[in-house]
Amino acid sequence: MGPVLGISGHGTLTITVSGLASGQAAAIGESLLSSNNRAGLGPALTFSPSLARQSELILCGTPGRLKQIAAGISSPDGLLLDLSRKIDSLLDNYTRSDYKIECREKVLDLGNHTHIMGVLNVTPDSFSDGGQFADEHKALARAREMAAAGADIIDIGGESTRPGAEPLAEEEELRRIIPLIERLSKELAVPLSVDTYKASVAKKALEAGASIVNDISGLRFSPDMAKIVADYGAAVIIMHIKGTPRSMQQAPRYEDVVREVMGYLDEGVGIAAAAGVDREKTLIDPGIGFGKTLEHNLTILNRLEEFRALGRPIVLGTSRKKFIGAVLNIPAPEERVDGTGATVALGIERGALIVRVHDVARMAQVARMTDAIIKSVQRS
């Protein structure tokens, strides 16, 4: 296994190269310093030993400077040449913001503004709004309301995936969502997403007019899911989960939650590609609350920018979740709107391009304000 690269920061970026054998970091560091001096770039790195006879290399600089460093270390030596290519690819992924996601006949221009995904649960038992929109007329009215309030996507789910939830029969899930998707696909201009991990349900939903599949299992629970997405030319959100909804909150453990979740998502993008899904139609979601403790969720949010290294748009779903209630001591999900706003603003600043929310009008304002601040910094 070769070196593992991570990247973070704004303006001045930090690339960490870990997993090097003892002595490799020093050798690479000397080569980089020599190359930089010849190019007149000066020092731009540090390196330090770590445990278990491994070493770590740290590169710092602007994206342009780091590109120069990567070009400067290209050589016939296999390790250096591979490292150069990895750094170059990592920088391209991390700095990319021009995503345009084709959802069958619709396009999401994610480089234009942060997109709002409105949550529409037509379930009797979802953690926050269970039972509120189980009636089809109420669900239709809610979808229209969210679209008018600024939703760019409506995400329709017929099965609760709250912690401890039992699986739902396919027939009942279809009964809840298919008539609604058929009606809304004819009425609304915004794309519809189906929140399901069952390939058979996704197929029926896509036939009914959905154009995005939001799979909490990251294409793992249903072997045919990726092929269904490919066959219908749909976009897919690949989410991370540890375990199943029934078991996921039973003492989840990680060595490094961010790296492990990133590995899972990267593998999911590979599963999609192997089935014929266009990589440009894949999105990633770190799965806040799905097999994570409070500390895991806070760590993911704090390090969300690192997920940009995967080169796919980040979808963030924090809305009204239990970890917000734990921090603020607010038991009722519907009272966690302000806490949700804080996570949405931070998430956008750290790289989220789509935020999945219940309170569309309020979070649309948060997103627009955050976008304006970020764009003002980019212009200066």
Secondary structure as GFF3:
##gff-version 3
##sequence-region A 1 380
A	DSSP	beta_strand	4	9	.	.	.	ID=ss1
A	DSSP	beta_strand	13	21	.	.	.	ID=ss2
A	DSSP	alpha_helix	24	39	.	.	.	ID=ss3
A	DSSP	beta_strand	45	49	.	.	.	ID=ss4
A	DSSP	beta_strand	54	61	.	.	.	ID=ss5
A	DSSP	alpha_helix	63	72	.	.	.	ID=ss6
A	DSSP	alpha_helix	78	95	.	.	.	ID=ss7
A	DSSP	beta_strand	100	103	.	.	.	ID=ss8
A	DSSP	beta_strand	106	109	.	.	.	ID=ss9
A	DSSP	beta_strand	115	121	.	.	.	ID=ss10
A	DSSP	alpha_helix	136	149	.	.	.	ID=ss11
A	DSSP	beta_strand	153	157	.	.	.	ID=ss12
A	DSSP	alpha_helix	170	187	.	.	.	ID=ss13
A	DSSP	beta_strand	192	195	.	.	.	ID=ss14
A	DSSP	alpha_helix	199	208	.	.	.	ID=ss15
A	DSSP	beta_strand	212	215	.	.	.	ID=ss16
A	DSSP	alpha_helix	225	231	.	.	.	ID=ss17
A	DSSP	beta_strand	235	239	.	.	.	ID=ss18
A	DSSP	alpha_helix	257	274	.	.	.	ID=ss19
A	DSSP	three_ten_helix	279	281	.	.	.	ID=ss20
A	DSSP	beta_strand	282	285	.	.	.	ID=ss21
A	DSSP	alpha_helix	294	302	.	.	.	ID=ss22
A	DSSP	three_ten_helix	304	310	.	.	.	ID=ss23
A	DSSP	beta_strand	314	316	.	.	.	ID=ss24
A	DSSP	alpha_helix	322	328	.	.	.	ID=ss25
A	DSSP	three_ten_helix	333	335	.	.	.	ID=ss26
A	DSSP	alpha_helix	337	349	.	.	.	ID=ss27
A	DSSP	beta_strand	352	357	.	.	.	ID=ss28
A	DSSP	alpha_helix	360	379	.	.	.	ID=ss29
###
